[in-house]
Amino acid sequence: IKLGDWVQVEAAGYKGVMLRAIGNRNGVPYIDPTFEDNYINAKAAGLDIGVYYYTKAITEKLADEELATLRQALRGKELTMPVAVDMEDETLAVLKPNDLTNLAAYHLEQIEKMGFFAQLYTYTSYANVHLDMARLAGRWDIWLADYTGKTPKVQFKYSAHQHSSEGRVPGINGPVDLDVTTVNYPKIIKAKGLTRLREA
């Protein structure tokens, strides 16, 4: 999305954006080709920026490959929103809930070690069936997708709610995922000094 388009997004009252940093093709993570331009232009438009990556890793070794690509994508960038691991792929459901929860915790711990504010993104039924959310939500920030139009039926605390995948936003072509939160992420993240990659 070009700078002028991001300016329209900001002018429409949106405060921040979660950009896709990396994708995964046939098990091989790669930096999203739109990420660099989106980051530069959204930042220039004055938006707060966070990132997410969609994980397909079913082992810590594969998670490490995704995380190494993420580290590469985030080098030299300043983030004032979370870094979210998007855990919703059906192929991960081969793991027992306890094992998948351990893997989610592993991703989140590594994101923290990189020096960022870690967040787990998932959707209601996936969270309820495949993950031990009491364990995860007790320690980390949760971004929950639930498009029912009602308050999500969950037994855990979440801080951000993706309530639609059909949003319309000035400056962006096609449907957009829309989110609400009562948390002032930029304030928390800046206060904790979690805006930049900590060099290993």
Secondary structure, DSSP 4 states (H G I P E B T S, - for coil): --HHHHHHHHHTT--EEEEEEEEEETTEEEE-TTHHHHHHHHHHTT-EEEEEEE---SSHHHHHHHHHHHHHHHTT---SS-EEEE---GGGGGS-HHHHHHHHHHHHHHHHHHTS-EEEEEEHHHHHHH--HHHHHTTSEEEEE--SSS----SS--SEEEEEEEE--TT--S-EEEEEESS-HHHHHHHHT-SSPPP-
